[in-house]
Every structure is written in C-alpha cells, then in structure tokens.
Amino acid sequence: MVGIGKILFFSVVTGIFTYLVVSWLPFISPIRLTIGVVVFVIVFLLVAVFTRTLTRADLGTLQPLTDGWVHCVNPYIV
C-alpha cells in the first residue's frame, strides 16, 4: 500500500476507534473532545509507527513543529 493510502486508512481506523471510546464517556462535550484528541493522536502515532507508515525520518521532521508549538503556548520553556 502506498504511504498516503496507509495514512488515510489508519486515520479512518483510528477515528472509528476514537469515536467508540469517546462515545462511552459520560463527560460534557469539551472534555470529551479533549480526551478524543489525545486518544486519536496517541493511537494514530502508535499504529503508524508499528506498521511503518511513519519512519524515524518522518518523526524527525515533525520535531521542529512540536518544539515551535510548545514555545508558542508557553514562551518561558527553554
């Protein structure tokens, strides 16, 4: 399967899993949304790494993006 096809397929699978997890939570919508985002990101990254959809090189290119986001949220982090 081509890389973009794998990413799309595993995004759909992860989205369905996240929906099933979040639909059972008895919390208000903003809390369910936050938990859903966390579950989706964790599950997607785990599935993508284990199925070799994302490689170390791909994760290396994402690091500067996350570093910039952390400094944008809290500029006092060194």
C-alpha positions as CSV (number, residue, x, y, z in Angstrom):
1,M,0.0,0.0,0.0
2,V,1.3,3.4,-0.9
3,G,2.3,5.8,2.0
4,I,-0.6,8.2,1.6
5,G,-3.1,5.3,1.3
6,K,-1.7,3.9,4.6
7,I,-2.0,7.2,6.3
8,L,-5.6,7.6,5.1
9,F,-6.6,4.0,6.0
10,F,-5.1,4.2,9.5
11,S,-6.6,7.7,10.1
12,V,-10.0,6.2,9.4
13,V,-9.4,3.2,11.6
14,T,-8.1,5.4,14.4
15,G,-11.0,7.8,14.0
16,I,-13.5,4.9,14.4
17,F,-11.7,3.7,17.5
18,T,-11.6,7.1,19.0
19,Y,-15.3,7.6,18.3
20,L,-16.1,4.3,20.0
21,V,-14.0,5.2,23.1
22,V,-15.4,8.8,23.4
23,S,-19.0,7.8,22.8
24,W,-18.9,5.8,26.1
25,L,-17.6,8.7,28.2
26,P,-20.2,10.4,30.5
27,F,-18.5,13.8,30.4
28,I,-19.6,17.1,28.9
29,S,-18.6,17.8,25.3
30,P,-15.5,19.9,25.8
31,I,-13.9,17.3,28.0
32,R,-14.9,14.5,25.6
33,L,-13.4,16.5,22.7
34,T,-10.1,16.9,24.6
35,I,-10.0,13.2,25.5
36,G,-10.8,12.3,21.9
37,V,-7.9,14.4,20.5
38,V,-5.5,12.8,23.0
39,V,-6.7,9.3,22.2
40,F,-6.6,9.9,18.5
41,V,-3.1,11.3,18.5
42,I,-1.7,8.5,20.7
43,V,-3.4,5.7,18.8
44,F,-2.6,7.1,15.4
45,L,1.1,7.5,16.2
46,L,1.4,4.1,17.7
47,V,-0.3,2.4,14.8
48,A,1.7,4.5,12.2
49,V,5.0,3.6,13.8
50,F,4.2,-0.1,14.3
51,T,3.0,-0.5,10.7
52,R,6.0,1.5,9.4
53,T,3.7,4.1,7.9
54,L,5.8,6.8,9.6
55,T,9.6,6.3,9.8
56,R,12.2,7.9,12.1
57,A,12.9,10.4,9.4
58,D,9.2,11.4,9.3
59,L,9.1,11.8,13.1
60,G,12.4,13.8,12.9
61,T,10.7,16.3,10.6
62,L,7.8,16.7,13.0
63,Q,10.0,17.6,16.0
64,P,10.7,21.2,15.0
65,L,6.9,21.7,14.5
66,T,6.2,20.5,18.0
67,D,9.1,22.5,19.5
68,G,7.7,25.7,18.0
69,W,4.2,24.8,19.3
70,V,5.4,24.4,22.8
71,H,7.2,27.7,22.8
72,C,4.1,29.4,21.3
73,V,1.9,28.0,24.1
74,N,4.5,28.8,26.9
75,P,7.3,31.1,25.8
76,Y,9.1,30.6,29.1
77,I,10.0,27.0,28.3
78,V,13.7,26.7,27.3
